[in-house]
Structures are given as C-alpha cells and as structure tokens.
Amino acid sequence: MKRKNFLQQTGMMALGAAIFPKDVLAGTQGAQQMFEVDHSALLARAAIRYFRPVSSNDEGLPIGNGQMGTFVWTEKSDTTDGAKIMYQINRNDTFGMDRTHKHYDPKVLSGQNVETTDNALSLCRVGICVEKAAFRSQVQNTKEGTISFEYKGDSGLNDMMMYLPLYAANQMELTDAYLGMYRRMLPDCEVAARQRWGVTKGAFVPEAVGPSGPVILSDQAAPMVREVLAGKRTRASLPPEVILECLSETTLDWINPKYGSVRNDHFSYLSHILSSGAQLAMQFYWRYQMTGDINWLRESAYPMMKSMVDFYQDYAQKGADGYFHILPANVHESYWGVKDGIVDLAAIRSLTPKVIACSKILGVDADHRKGWEEFVRKIAAYPAGNAPDVVRLQTPEDGPGPRGASIPLFPAGTFGAGYALSCVGRQNVDPVWMWPLYPFEDVSLVRGRFTGMPEEKADFQKMQLTYANLPPTFYGFPWPSYAPRLGLADEVRKLLPLYVATIQQTPNGLQRSWGQANLGLSAEALQSALMQSVDGTIIIAPAWPAEWRADFTLLARGGFLVSASLEKGAPRCVQIESTFGKDCRLLNPWFPAPAFLIAAGKTPKKSNKQIIEFSLEPGEKVLLVKDPEKMPQLPIKIKPGSGPAVKTLEVINAKGQPVKRQLGKA
C-alpha cells in the first residue's frame, strides 16, 4: 500500500473513532429499523365513536381495506321499536353499470333532469372512504314518443385526486383497479379521439367517463357530434336519436339542446377538456418511477403516455410563427374555448420528454422521437398573466358571485390561463394557473431553487408570484398541494389545517359531494410538505413548519423508502432504503453544514455537498445525520401526540365571510 493511501485510510479511521459512537462506527445503526410504531395507540387516537344514530348513511362508520369497504349506520326498524344496523359492501373494481345500462321510467317527463342516488349502484372509493355515487338521469323523446333515459356511472377526474397520495404511501395495489380501468378503455378512447376530434392518432380520455369507457358513437352520430364540437353545426339541428347516444356520458350530455350551461352552442364545462388523459398518464408514470416495474412501463404506462402525446401532436395547429398551438380547448372547467390554455401546454411540456425517455428505455418508436422532439421544442410559450388578450378572471357578463374576482389581469411576471377566442369569463374556480407546478411538474421546487437552468428558475419565480395573486377557489383559499411544492412552510402551517377543517363535514370526518377529491389533495399536500422527489432528487422537509414535529416513512421516486424524524423544521436523522437498487440523489437537509452517511459494515462518510449522490443495492440502507454525537437512539419510538383532539378554526370563505370550522372529532 502506498504511504499516501495508508495515511488517508488511517486518518479516516481515526476521525471515525473520534466522533462516532461504537455502534455507529461498526455500521449497526445504519442497518437498524428507523421507527418502532405503536399502531394500536395511534389508531385509537383517531377512533370514531357514535353516541346517537346518524342522519344519513354517508355519515356512517367507514371500514374497509382499500379494495373493499362499507359504511355502517343505523336506521329505525320498520318492524320493532329498536334500530337496525345497515351496511353496503362495495369493491373498487366493481361497478353498478356500464355505458350500455339503460333504465326506463314512465313517470319522468320529457326534457326533465332528475338527480337520484342509488345505494345499490354506489362506487367504492379508495381506502376506507365509501361514497354514494350520484347518477343523473336525462330524458329525451324518441321518434316513437317513448321516454328513455340512462344512468351515468361516470368516474370523473375528481376521483383521480383520491389516488394521488397512494404512490408515496407505497400502496400501489390500491391503484390497480382505477388505473387498470383506464388502461382497458384505452382502445375505445382511441376511437373517441377520431370520432369527436377528427385526429388520426392518439387517444382522448373524457373528463367524466363510465367504467367501460367512452360512448362509441354510431356512424351516423359521429360526424354530427364532431361538427357540433367544432362549432360547425347547432345542437338543435341534431336528430333525437343522435342526442340519445350522447346522454349516457356526462362529457357529451350537454349536446342535448335542453341543457342550459352552454356557451356559443358548442362549449360547456367538460366539452373541450383535452388534458384529462394526460393527468392520468402522470399517475401511470409515477407508479413506474416508484416501482421500477419494466412490465408496467411496457404494458400500461408507456401506451397511456404515448397516446396522450400523439393526440396533442395531431390536434395541434402550426401557426405562422412556426410554433404549435392548441385551439380550441377548455382550460379545465374554468375557461372555455381558449387558445394555448396553460393546462394543455403544461401537459405537453411535461409528458413529451418522458415519452421520449421511456421509448429509449423500451427500445421502441425510434422513428417517432424526432417528431416528438420538434413538437415539444416548438410548442407555444405559456401565456403571460398581463397579456392584453389573455382570458380574464371575471367579466361583466358573468355577473356577481363567489366564482369570480374583480381583478382584471394578473401583474407582469405571472402566468396566464390562456388566450381568449370566442368565449369570455371564468366559469369555474379551478386554480388552473398552478397546474404546470402540479400535477404536471413542468415547474418544480428542485429545479427552481437548486438544479435548474436560468429559464427554469425564472419559471419558478413566475409561479411564486402567480400563487400570490390567485383568486378565490372553492373555500376562499388555494388548494393545498401548491404551497409545499413552492417551499412555503408558513403557508402550509396556516392553510392545511383550515382546508382539512373545511372539508370535515360529517361525524366520520369525511365530506359530502367531492370529499374524496379533497381528502386526497390534503393527504398529498401533507406528504409533499414532508418529502418531495420530483426529477429523482429527494428533498426532506421542503415545506414543513418548524412548529410541527413529525416522524414519517414515504416512498420516493427511484424506489427509495425515506424515513425521517423532524424537529424544528429539520430532520434529526434520515434513513434511505432502496427497494430495487439505484443511484440516489438527496438534497443535504443541513447544508451548508455537512452530512454524515452511515451504512452497515462500511466506514462512515462525510459529505460537504449540497446534493449528495450514492448508490444502494436492493434492501440496503444508509443513515444520514448532521451530528453523529447527538443522533437519536434507534429505533425511535412513535407514540400518539399529546395535543388536543379537537381544534376550532376560523375560515374566510369565498364570499369573504368568517366561518367556524372544527378540525378533528370529539
């Protein structure tokens, strides 16, 4: 051995002996389990106790395993003086109807809309949350004068939000039924793309669609519906039998001339939303990132992702400026019939590079890559928030009300929602300006602050300013997913409890109506405040309030189980375990202070870098600490918190009115 190498190695050993306890120097702490959890005690703190019968079944006790569940509630008995116990069992892969399900009721008059709930046709939601599905029935006279209507058991993209926290929670099997449903309908979505939009490739996933896929129109109906969508035919000119074909899918039912929420006779809330399939494709891709499952990529994720990019590429129009533009399209439900909506542009900018990368991994579609590369390189720029022709938050035609705001334009240095064509005004309250940040992740915290190019850091600053100017949403404040992804710990501290308190409307802590979506958003926001791994770089406590303590284990992209114990906004220690073996990138949570890496059977290493990189074999663990002499003894024992179980908060709603809300249940 050379003298230089000998001195380097013995010097490191001496350093280790001086600063590391014996078990750390031996590597035993690096291999230990991070936490010892008393699950019974933790669950007991969240127990739901009923002291009186509930007023409706959706207030019942939810039980289940994520795939099968039920509410349990009591009702007055019809035959005795007592009560009867009621329950309904649901599976998340079983549906009460498909797009061919029909029902006839002679009591309903032509043209009448009927809102019904049917317990027998309920859909099981994720986890233990089971919600009654509302089935709208629309009626139309046929040529023979018969009264006909169909139940619509649509799975909307609101349902998608329930699944957002399952990836970091390492519960991939709970996504099987939902993602599998969309994968199975992909061939029919390809037919829908051709029938409704006239494209020659790709797939169109309607915003709301039944479990067996979109309605496949007849040869007679397809060209007529396509002309209505393109503004070349009026709804009133459609034959009754064509209208009937559209009534069993919410994305098409507005074609009924009796449907009122329509602008210019061919735009409605869901009519021109093109981005739904792209949102789903992101989840397919996240699952691949988390698991490294090449079969999942080949059979499910890549076909879904490629179909969405192909659809956009064919739908886009190349302008005189040499750039590709998307028109007309809805910016989700908020703005109708716009040019270059921010949601569609974010979907294209995010998905296209991922499709190119995945095609290389799989060794397929090499002849498509050049076209994809040109498409994403020449896609139109994001709209500017202060551009003169950008769609505005509110116009006089929309009238007063909580949906609008009196701000005519965002200031300079912000993002706009899209450019106005024929429709004006804001129709709904989705915070679409933020979608490049999430769910599409074209703008991210790690690139915006640490690793990005100058233009990526500039986009992040624009997103911060856009967030600061957001108009009111459903509850008078932004959805909770954005603050943690902007690194705003103080905003998380104020916003997340208010959001959860607002949506807890029933004794079981759930929310009526779109509660499943809001619960998913809340859980995902909590995860993102604890840990993020966009672009494969792990960030610990990116937006965790210093006032909150936390111990967690979450799955990061790349298949790394990340465990950390947080105190005063920073980790006491971090453990990384590889599930399938890969290079790991981690932002040093104590930078500019160094981090010490401890692995079983290896000499501890010191890193002064802001981004630490290392490799792990499957099942291998590494422990990171700031001060080896002050690191906690492992395993850390997790016990229930000692704070109050119930807290009353004041929420300012979208109308500017203070409302008392209760966080937690007595």
N, C-alpha and C positions, 0 to 999 in steps of 0.2 A: 504493500500500500504506500502511495506517495505521502510525503510528510504533510503537504497541503491538505489532502483529503482526510488524513488522520486527525489533524487539528480541527478541521471543520466538523467532523463527526463527533469527536470527543467534546468539542465546545458546545455542540447542540445537546449532548447528553448531560453536560454539566448544567447548562441552562435549565433543562427539564428538571433535573434533580433539585435545583434551587427554588423553582417557582411552582412546581406541580406536586400535589399530594401523591402518595404512593399509588393509590388505585387509579389515579388519572394517568400517571406515568406508565403504568402497566397496561393502560388501554381498557381497563374493565368498565369504567364509567361510559366510555363511548359505545359499548355494546349493550348497556342496560336499557330496560324499558323506561321511557321518559316519565310516564304517569302511572299512578295506582288510583283507580277511579272507583268510588263507591256509587255504582249506578242506582242502586235502590234508594239511597238518600237523595240523590239528585232528582230522580223522578218523583219522589214523594213531595218535594217542594212544589212541583208543578201539578200535583193531583187536583182533579176536578171533583168537587162534592156538590151534590144536589140535595136541597132541603125542601123542594116543592116541585110539582110537575112543571115541565116546560110548556110554553105556549104553542110551539110548533116543532115539528120533527127535526128541523135543521139546527135546533138548539140542543139536541140530544148529546149523549156521551159518545165521542168518536173513538172507535177501537179498530185495530187492523194491523197489518204487517207491511203495508205499502203496495201490495198487489191485490189483496182482498180486504175489505173493510165494511163497516156498518156504523150507523148511528143507533144508539139505544135510547129510547124515550118511553114515557108512559102516557096513556090516554085513559079516559074514563071508560069503564066497561059498559057494554050495551046490555049485559045480562045480570050483572051483580052490582052491589054497592061499591065494590072496590075498583081498582085500576088494572089495566092490562099492560104488560110490557110489550113494546113494539120494537121491531128492528127490520132493516132491509139490508140484504147482503149484496155487495157489488164487487165486481172484478174490474181491474183497469184494462183488461183485454177483451171485455165482453160488452157489447152494445145492444141496445134495445131495438135498433132498426138500422137499415142501410138506405141508400139513395132510392131504392125501389119500393120502400114501405109506403103504403097508402092507407088512408082511413076516410070513411065517408060518414057524414052526419047531416041528416035532413033538417036538423033544427037551425043550422047556420045559414044565414042569408048571403047571397052573392055579394062579393066585394067587402065583406066584413073581416076584420082581423081579430083573431081570438088568441089570447095569451093563456096557456094552460101549463100546469105542472102535473107530472105523472110519475109517482114514485116507482112504478114498475119499470119505467124507462129511464132510470137515473144512470148516470155515468160515475164510476168510481174515480176519485181524484187521487193524487199522489199522497203517499204516507197514510196517515190516519184520517185525512180530510176527505170526507164523502159529501158531495153536494148534489142536491136535486138539479136536474137539468131542466131548463125551461124550453118548451117546444112551441114555437109559433106556428099557427096554422093559418094559411091564407087560402082564400076561396075564389074561384072563378067559374063562371058559367061556361060549359062546353057548348058545342053546336046543338047537341041534343037537349040542352037545358038542364043537364044533371049538375048537382052541386058536388064539387070534388075538392078535396084539399089533402095535403100530405104533411106528416110530421117531419120536422127537420131536426135531426140529432147532430147538429154541427159541432165539430171540435174547432174552436176558434184559436187564434194565436194568443188570446188571453190565457188559454190553458197552458200554452208553452211556458209561460212565466213560472208556473209551479215547478217546472223541471230544472230551472236554472241553478238552484243550489245543490242538485244531486251529484254533479261532477266533482266538485271539490269535497263533498261529503263522502266520496268513494262508494256511491250507491248506484253503480252502473246498471245493475239488473233492474232497477226501478224505471229505467228509461227504455227498457226493451219493448214494452207494449206500445208506447207512444211513438218512438222513432220507427219501430217496426211497422206501425200502421201507415206512416207516411212513405216508408220505403216501398211497401207493397202497392201503394196507389201511384207510384211514380210513372208507370206506363200510361195510366189514364190521365195524369197531369200533362204528359207529353201530347196526348190527343187534345186536351183542353187548350193548350198553347196554340195549336194550329187552328182549332175551331173558333176561338174567341179573338185571337190577335193576328192570325194570318202569318205567323212565323213558320220557318221551315225546320227549326231545330230547337232543342231545349224543352223545358217543362214549365208549366205555370201552376203554382200551388195557390188556390184561393185562400183569402184571409180566413174564411169560415167554410168548412167542408165536412161532409159526413165521413164516417169511419171507413166506408168503402170507396171513397174518392169523389172527385168532382162529377157533376152531371155530364154524361156524354150526350150531346145534342144529336138530334136526327139530321139527316142530310138536308131536310127542308129548313130546319130551325137554325143550324149553324151559321150559314151566310147572313141570315137576317139579324141574328144576335150580334154578329161581328160588325155589321153596318150600324147598329144602334150604338155599340161601344165606340165606334169611330165617328159618331155624330153625323152619319150619312142617311139615317132613317129615324123616324119618330117612333116612340113606343106605341102610340095609338094606331099605327099602321100595321102592327103585328097581328096575325091571326090568333084567335083564342088558343088553339092547340099548341102554338109556339110558346105563348105565355105560360101555359100549363107546364111545359117541360122545364121552365126556369124556377118554378115555385118551391121546389124541394131543396134548394140550396140558397142560403142567405146571401151569398155573394152575387146571385142572379135575380133574387126575388123582386128587386126594385124595378125590374123591367115591366112588371105589372103596372099599367097606366094609373091604377088606383093608389099606388104607393106615392106618398107625398114628398119624402125627403130626397128630392132630385133637383139638380141644377142643370140648366141648358138641355134638359131632356135626355142627357146621357152620362151624367156624373152623379154618383151617390157615395155614401160613406165607404163602402167596400169595393165599389165598382172597378176602380183603376189602381188598386193597391197591388203593386208588382213585386214587392220586397219580401212577402211572407215566406216564400221558399228559401230565400237567402238567409233569413233569420234561422230557419230550421237547419240549413246546411251548416251554419256555425256550430250548432249543437252536435251535429254528426262529427264535425272536425274536432271539437273539444274532446269528445269521447275517444277518438283516435289518439289525440295528444296525451290523454291521461293514461291510456292503457297500452299504447304501442301495438295494438292488435292489427296486424297487417291484413288479416282476412276481413276485419271490419272495414278497413280503409278500402280494400278492393271491392267488396260486395255491397257496401252500404254508403260509406261516407263519400267516396270519390264519385260514384254515379250521381248522387244528390248534388254535390258541389258543382260538378261539370255541367249538369243540366241547367242549373241556375245561371251560370256564366254564359252558356250557349244561348239561353233565352234572351238575356240582356244584349248580347252581341248582335243577335239578329233583329231585335226590337229597336236598337239604337239607330239614330239617323246622323249621318255625317254632314256637318254644316259647311257653309262657305269658308268658315275659319279653319277648316281642316280638323276640327275636333268632333268627337262623338257626343251626341246629346240625347237625352231620354225625354220623350214627349209623345202624347200627353200621359200624365200619371198622377196618382194621388200621393201626397206626402202623408202616408198612413191615412188616418181619418181626419186629419186637421185641415189640409188644404187639398182642393180637388182640381184636377185637370191642369197641372202646372208643367213647366219645363225645367228640367235639371233639378228635381227635388233632392234635397240633401240626403234622404234615406237611401234612395236608389244609387246615388253616387258613392255613398259610403259602402254599400253592399258590393258594388263593382270593384272599388279600390281595395277592399279587404279580401274578397273571395278569389279574385282572378290570380294574384300571386300565389295563393295557397293551392289552387288547382294546378298551376304550372309546376310547383314544387312536388305535389303528390303524383303528377303524371311521370315525373322523373323517378320518384321512389318506386313506382309500379312498373316503369318501363313501357308506358303506353302513350298513345296520342302524340308522338313526337312531331307529327306533321301539323298539329293544331297549335303548337306553342308559339310560333311566330305571330299568328293572328291574335292570340290572347295577349301577347306582349305588346303588340301595337295598340290593341284595344285599351288596355289599362294605362298605357303611356299617353294616349291621345283622348282619354275621357275628359269631359269638361271639368273645369275647376269648380270647387264648392262656391255656391252663391255667397256674395258679401252681404252682411246684415244691413248695410246702409245703401245698397244699390237702389237706384230710383225705381226699377221695375220689379224689385223683389216683393213677394207676397207679404202683406201686412198682417199685423196681429188682429186688427179689428177695423171694420169699415162701417159707415152709417147704415148700409143696407142690413147689416146683421142685427142691429138693434141692441138695446142694453141687456145686461145679464152677466152671470158669473163666467161664461165661456170666453169672453173677450177681455181685452185690456185696452186702455186708451193710448197706449204707446204706438205711434205710427210706424216707427222704424227702430231697429237696434242701432247702437252707435257704431262708428268706424272701428275696425279691428275685431268684428264679430262674424259669426256665420249666419247666413240667411236660410230660410226653409226651402226656397225655390223661386222661380220667376213666373210671374202671373201671365196666364194666357187669357182664357175666356171667363173663368170663374173668379170670384173675389171673396175675400173674407175668410176668417177662421171658423171651421165647422165643429171642431172638437178640441180637446185640451191635451193631446199627447205632446210631450216635450221633444218634438222631432229634431230640434236643433242639436241635441246631445247624442244622437244615435251614431255618429262617427266614433264617439268615445265608447259607447256600449249600446247595443250588443256587438257592433261590427269591429270595434277595436282598431280602426284605422288611425286613431289618435290614442296615445297611451301615456300613462304616467312614466314608465321606464324610459321610453324614447323622448318624452317631453322634457324630462329633467336630467337624464343621465347618459343615454347611449345614442340619441337620435342625431340626425343631420340638422343643420340650421333651419331648414324649412319644416321639419317635424317638430322642432322646439317652438317655432313660430305658430304652428297649428295648435299646439297645446296651450299656448298663451291666449290664442283666439278663443279656444274652448273655455278657458277660465273666465274670460270676460263675458262670453255668451251666457255661461251659467249664472254670473252675477246679474244678468239682465233678463233672466227667464220670467215669463208671465205666469200668472197663477195656473195651477193644474187642478186636479180633482179636489184636493184638500187644501188648496191655498198655498202649498209649498211644493218644491220639486220632488220627483220620485227619488227614493233613497239610494239608488245604485250609482249616482253620478258623483256625489261628494267624496266617497272613498277613492274613486278612480281619478279624482283630481288631487288626492292627498290632503283633503280638508278635514282634519281631525275634529276641529271645533264645530264644524258644520254637522259632522256625524253625531257628535255628542248632543247637539240640540235637535237635530232632525229625526234621527232614527227612533227615539222613544216616542216622539209626537206621532210619527207615522204609524207605528205599531199600536199606539193607544187609539188612534183614529179608526183603524180597521177592526179592532176587537169590539164587535157589536153584539155578541151573543154570550151566554154563560160559559160556553165551551171555548171562548177566546177566538172564535172564527168570525168571519164577516159574511153577510149576505151578499148576493149579487156576485161581483167579481172578486170575492175574497180570496179564492185560490190564487189569483194572479198576484195580489198584493202581499199575501203571505210568502210566496216565492221570491218576490222582489226584496222583501225585508230580510229574509234569510240570506239571500245572495249578497245584499249590502253588508250585512254583518261579516260574512266571510271575506269580502273584499277589503273591509277595514282591517281585518286580521292578517290577511296574506293575499298577495297577487302574484301571478306567474305569466302574465302576458308576454309574448315573444320568447318564452322559455327562461326568463330571468326572474328568480324568486325575490320578492320584496316582503320582508317581515314587518308587520305593524305599519303599513304605509299611511294609515289614517286612523290609528287607534287613539282615542282620547286618553290623556295622561291620568285622568281621574278614575278610569276604569281598570280593574285587574282582569286578567284573562289567562286561561290555560287552554290550549287547543291542539288538535291534530287535524290537518286538512291535506288533501291530495293536490299536488301541484302538477302542472303540465310537464311532461317528461317522465311521469310516473314516480315522483318523489313524495313520500309521506313526510310532511313537515309538522313537527311538534315544537311548540314554544310556550314559555311561561312569561307573560308580560306584566310589567310593573312600571308605573310612571311613564307609560307610553313607549317603553323599550323592553326588549327581551332580557330576562336574566340568563337564559341559555336557549339554544336552538338545537334540535336533533333532526337530521335528514336521513331518511331510509329510502334506498332505491328499491322499487318493486320489480323493475325489469332490466336495470343496468344501463346507465347512460351518463354522459358528461353533464355535470350540474353547474349552473351559473347562479350565484347568490349575491345580492347586494349586501355588503357588510353593514349590519344594522347599527354598528357602533362607530362607523367611520366619522372622523379621521383616526379614532383610536383603532389599534389592531384587533384582529380576531384570532383566537387560538382554535385549531382544529384537532380534535381528539378522536382517533379511530382505534378499534380493538387491535391489539398486537402491533401497533405502529407507533413510532416516535411522534409526539405532538408537534404540530407545525404552527408557525406564526405567519399571519398574512397582514401586510400593511395596505393591500389594495382595496379600492372601493368596490370592485366587482371581483369576487373570489370564484375561481374555477377549479373543479376537481372531478375525478371520475370515481364511480362506485360500481361494484358488482351487484347483481341481484341479491337482495337481502342484506347487503352491507349497510352499516350505519356510520355516521360521523356526528360528533357533538361539537358545537361551536360555543365558545364562551368569551367574554370580554376580559374577565379577571379570574384566572384559574384558582386563586386563593379564596375567592368569595363565591364560587359557584355553588348552587344549592345541591343538597344531597339527593341523589336519585334512588328510587323513583319519587317524584313529587306526589304527595297525596292530595287528591282532589276531593274537596268537601263542598257542600252547598253553601252559598253565600249567606251572610247574616243580615243583609239589608231587608227593608220592608217588602212584603209580598205584593202590596198594592200601593200605587202612587197616582195621585191625581194631577193631571197636566192641563194647561190651558192652550187650546189650539185656536189659531186665527184661520177661519175657513176662507173659501174663495171669494165670499162676499165681504170679507173684512170684518166679520163678526166673531167675537170670542166665544169659544165653546169649551166646556169642561169635558175632558176625557179621562178614562181610568186605564192605567197601564197595569196589567196583572189582574188576577182574580182572587177575591176573598175566599 
